[in-house]
Amino acid sequence: MTNLFDLTGKTAVAVGGNSVLGGAMAKGLAAHGAKVAVVGRNMEKAEAITKEIENSGGVAKSFQADVSDLESIKQVAVAIEEWAGGWDIVLNAPGKNSTTPFFELETDEWDDIMDVNLKGLVFTTQIFAKRMVEQGRKGSIINISSVSSTTPLSKVFTYSASKAGVNSVTQFLAREFAPYGIRVNAIIPGFFPAEQNRKILSPDRIESIMNHTPMERFGEPEELQGAAIYLASDKASGFVTGTLLRVDGGFGSMTI
Ligand SMILES: NC(=O)c1ccc[n+]([C@@H]2O[C@H](COP(=O)([O-])OP(=O)(O)OC[C@H]3O[C@@H](n4cnc5c(N)ncnc54)[C@H](O)[C@@H]3O)[C@@H](O)[C@H]2O)c1
C-alpha cells in the first residue's frame, strides 16, 4: 500500500523551526522521514528541536539565520546545501507581533514586523526556491499565515497586514512556480499559545477568542503537523497549490 505521507528521501528547511508552531511542524516532517534543517535566530531553541528529532530517530541539523538579514539567509542556504545537497520542502514559520494602537504606531515598528513576517518570507523564499529551480528540484513551500490575514483581528494591526501579504504572496508564487513543479501553500493557524502572542493573550482576549472558536479551545501545536505533512507530500497533495488551509477550530467560519 502506498503511504501518501511518506517523506523519506526529502529534505525540509524549517525556517523558524525553533518556534513553538514551527518546531512542532518540523518534528512532524521528520517523523514522516524528512531530513530537517532547523533554521532559527535563536540557536539554543533550534538545538533543542534538533535534539528532540534525533532522539525520536530522525535526522536534523540546526542552522542560525535572521530572516531580516538576507546575507545570513544566503549563507545558511549554502551551509544547508553542503549538509544535504539541496531541499524539497521549505517551511516559512518565523513571526513577530505587537499590539501598538494604530495612532501610536511608528515606522520603525512597522518595518520591524514587516521585515520578519513579509519581507523576510518573500526573500527567504526567493533564495531557497531559486536554488530548487537551478537544481531542477520539484517540491513544496509552506507559509505560515494567520486567521488575522483574512479578517483583521483587533489590536494586531501590523501583524494582520503582514499576514494578509503572506496570503497574497502564497497565491502569486503558486502561479509563478507551477511551471517548475514547486507548489506553494499556506497554513492558517487559529490560536495556539506561544512566545510571540503570550503578552497579547489577556483573560478578556482569551474569552473573546473562545467565544469565536466553535471548538472552544486553543489548538495544540501538534495539531498542525497533519496539515504540514499533507502539504509537504507530493503524493498526498500533488495537485494542491495556492491553497490557504485553515487549522483553527472553526474560528474562520464563525461570525456571531
Ligand atoms: N501561536 C499562534 O496562535 C499563531 C497563530 C497564527 C499564526 N502563527 C504564526 O506561527 C509562526 C510561529 O510562531 P509561534 O506562534 O510558534 O511563536 P514563537 O514565538 O514560538 O515563534 C516565533 C519565532 O519567530 C522567530 N523570529 C522572530 N524574528 C526572527 C528573525 N528576524 N529571523 C528569524 N526568526 C525570527 C523567533 O525566533 C521564534 O522562533 C509565526 O509565523 C506566527 O505568526 C502563530
The ligand as an SDF file (V2000), in Angstrom:
LIG
                    3D

 44 48  0  0  0  0  0  0  0  0999 V2000
    0.6650   30.9260   18.0590 N   0  0  0  0  0  0  0  0  0  0  0  0
   -0.3880   31.2390   17.3370 C   0  0  0  0  0  0  0  0  0  0  0  0
   -1.5290   31.2690   17.8140 O   0  0  0  0  0  0  0  0  0  0  0  0
   -0.2190   31.5710   15.8910 C   0  0  0  0  0  0  0  0  0  0  0  0
   -1.3670   31.7490   15.1350 C   0  0  0  0  0  0  0  0  0  0  0  0
   -1.2480   32.0370   13.7900 C   0  0  0  0  0  0  0  0  0  0  0  0
   -0.0010   32.1140   13.2150 C   0  0  0  0  0  0  0  0  0  0  0  0
    1.1080   31.9360   13.9880 N   0  0  0  0  0  0  0  0  0  0  0  0
    2.3990   32.0180   13.3000 C   0  0  0  0  0  0  0  0  0  0  0  0
    3.1580   30.8510   13.5950 O   0  0  0  0  0  0  0  0  0  0  0  0
    4.5350   31.1440   13.3860 C   0  0  0  0  0  0  0  0  0  0  0  0
    5.3340   30.6270   14.5720 C   0  0  0  0  0  0  0  0  0  0  0  0
    5.0370   31.4170   15.7100 O   0  0  0  0  0  0  0  0  0  0  0  0
    4.7420   30.8160   17.1530 P   0  0  0  0  0  0  0  0  0  0  0  0
    3.3340   31.1730   17.4610 O   0  0  0  0  0  0  0  0  0  0  0  0
    5.1850   29.4180   17.2170 O   0  0  0  0  0  0  0  0  0  0  0  0
    5.5740   31.7540   18.0970 O   0  0  0  0  0  0  0  0  0  0  0  0
    7.0630   31.7320   18.6530 P   0  0  0  0  0  0  0  0  0  0  0  0
    7.2130   32.9750   19.4260 O   0  0  0  0  0  0  0  0  0  0  0  0
    7.3900   30.4450   19.2830 O   0  0  0  0  0  0  0  0  0  0  0  0
    7.8980   31.8250   17.3070 O   0  0  0  0  0  0  0  0  0  0  0  0
    8.2550   32.9720   16.6260 C   0  0  0  0  0  0  0  0  0  0  0  0
    9.5820   32.6420   16.0010 C   0  0  0  0  0  0  0  0  0  0  0  0
    9.9590   33.6360   15.0830 O   0  0  0  0  0  0  0  0  0  0  0  0
   11.3500   33.7590   15.2130 C   0  0  0  0  0  0  0  0  0  0  0  0
   11.8210   35.0360   14.6870 N   0  0  0  0  0  0  0  0  0  0  0  0
   11.4420   36.2700   15.0510 C   0  0  0  0  0  0  0  0  0  0  0  0
   12.1780   37.1740   14.3560 N   0  0  0  0  0  0  0  0  0  0  0  0
   13.0130   36.4550   13.5580 C   0  0  0  0  0  0  0  0  0  0  0  0
   14.0060   36.8030   12.6120 C   0  0  0  0  0  0  0  0  0  0  0  0
   14.3200   38.0720   12.3580 N   0  0  0  0  0  0  0  0  0  0  0  0
   14.6610   35.8000   11.9660 N   0  0  0  0  0  0  0  0  0  0  0  0
   14.3800   34.5180   12.2340 C   0  0  0  0  0  0  0  0  0  0  0  0
   13.4640   34.1300   13.1120 N   0  0  0  0  0  0  0  0  0  0  0  0
   12.7950   35.0970   13.7680 C   0  0  0  0  0  0  0  0  0  0  0  0
   11.6180   33.6480   16.7080 C   0  0  0  0  0  0  0  0  0  0  0  0
   12.9780   33.3480   16.9780 O   0  0  0  0  0  0  0  0  0  0  0  0
   10.6980   32.4990   17.0490 C   0  0  0  0  0  0  0  0  0  0  0  0
   11.3490   31.2670   16.8560 O   0  0  0  0  0  0  0  0  0  0  0  0
    4.6190   32.6580   13.1760 C   0  0  0  0  0  0  0  0  0  0  0  0
    4.6790   32.9280   11.7970 O   0  0  0  0  0  0  0  0  0  0  0  0
    3.3070   33.1420   13.7290 C   0  0  0  0  0  0  0  0  0  0  0  0
    2.9200   34.3650   13.1630 O   0  0  0  0  0  0  0  0  0  0  0  0
    1.0290   31.6690   15.3050 C   0  0  0  0  0  0  0  0  0  0  0  0
  1  2  1  0
  2  3  2  0
  2  4  1  0
  4  5  1  0
  4 44  2  0
  5  6  2  0
  6  7  1  0
  7  8  2  0
  8  9  1  0
  8 44  1  0
  9 10  1  0
  9 42  1  0
 10 11  1  0
 11 12  1  0
 11 40  1  0
 12 13  1  0
 13 14  1  0
 14 15  2  0
 14 16  1  0
 14 17  1  0
 17 18  1  0
 18 19  2  0
 18 20  1  0
 18 21  1  0
 21 22  1  0
 22 23  1  0
 23 24  1  0
 23 38  1  0
 24 25  1  0
 25 26  1  0
 25 36  1  0
 26 27  1  0
 26 35  1  0
 27 28  2  0
 28 29  1  0
 29 30  1  0
 29 35  2  0
 30 31  1  0
 30 32  2  0
 32 33  1  0
 33 34  2  0
 34 35  1  0
 36 37  1  0
 36 38  1  0
 38 39  1  0
 40 41  1  0
 40 42  1  0
 42 43  1  0
M  CHG  2   8   1  16  -1
M  END
$$$$
